[in-house]
Amino acid sequence: MLLTDHVPPVLPASLADRLTTRVPVASDVAIVAGLITERLRLHDPEALADEGAVRSRMVGLKSWSRRQVVVVPSDHDGSPTLAEPPIAWIALEDRASGRTNVQFAIAADAPERDALSASLLDWAVEVGGSFARHRGVESTMLTTDAHELDADRARLLERSGYEPVRSWLHMRRPAVPEEATDLQAPRPGTRVRRVHRHPSGLPVAQDVRSVHTMLEESFADHWGSYRESFAEFVQRIIESPEDADWDHWWIAEIERQGRWLPAGGLVSARMPATPSRGEGTYLEYLGVHRSARGHGIAKSLLRAAMADAAERGRTHVDLEVDADSPTGADGLYAAMGWETFERTRSWHAAAPSHPSRLLEPPTA
């Protein structure tokens, strides 16, 4: 039996006899990955949605922290069917207290595309409000992103009350073979190392906690910062164990009163090769504890990742940075050889908390 959401999206009346929604199943993954790829390739002909990552979000462990539906043709009795592929998908992730991530994809030839998009984004407000209620907060911030040149997505978001609030620079620098050995060492009194690991390959818990602390403290004074508990941080990691490249995790330390204390952390991962680019390294998170700023910690962590990429024969190192970062991180990256190759924007809308719909009396 196919499952439907307990409080599903209210589709446009003109589509109600043709389309319906249900929760995703495994056979939807490739189709939705194709819808995402279709959008990404509007601005990058080599872009490709990672089907494994999409699978994890839709039907794998990551689906547990999401509420989502696909839009499909309905059967003769109005029920969802597997006979036809999905034409749209939307997922809401309960990311942190006060923050809900929104992801959606709609086929370019979907019927009444604007109205269908509006109904799905209205449902996002409904779902976000339920997340806020469970979190015990008055509202949650719905956040999604779009390429800066994606006028179609911007139009759909604006129609549903979203506002562009931040720009992000996507930057790339080449991995230079000589950097495997000739990069500058950390300053005296500081050092950088990989996280310690057990013989099993799993990291030592103290180091995982240190990385989390460094990232949380680093971004505490940044725009749009939402506190993520250690349990939430760990849950995100174990949801995709195949993506956890523990030998790409770094800790910077500083010596104080004869003790080596955590000062910063960097989490990176392997990027698959494309037809025009070889394998790369992606810097997912870089944070320096506020009390350790001014000691070259960020540069030391970046050099460690650069040297590692060179040792592995990677061709490039990519990252994403807030264009208006209060620390001027984009200037640091530019000074170290990174160049911007595209820009995206964050779009936000608010979803107020609401009582549980499951407890509402039935309508006549």
Secondary structure, 3 states (H helix, E strand, C coil): CCCCCCCCCCCCHHHCCCEEEECCCHHHHHHHHHHHHHHHCCCCCCCCCCHHHHHHHHCCHHHHHEEEEEEEEECCCCCECCCCCCCEEEEEEEEECCEEEEEEEECCCCCCHHHHHHHHHHHHHHHHHHHHHHHCCCEEEEEEEEECCCHHHHHHHHHCCCEEEEEEEEEEEECCHHHHCCCCCCCCCEEEEECCECCCCCECHHHHHHHHHHHHHHHCCCCCCCCCCHHHHHHHHHCCHHHCCHHHEEEEEEEECCEEEEEEEEEEEEECCCCCCCCEEEEEEEEECHHHCCCCHHHHHHHHHHHHHHHCCCCEEEEEEECCCCCCHHHHHHHCCCEEEEEEEEEEEEEECCCCHHHCCCCC
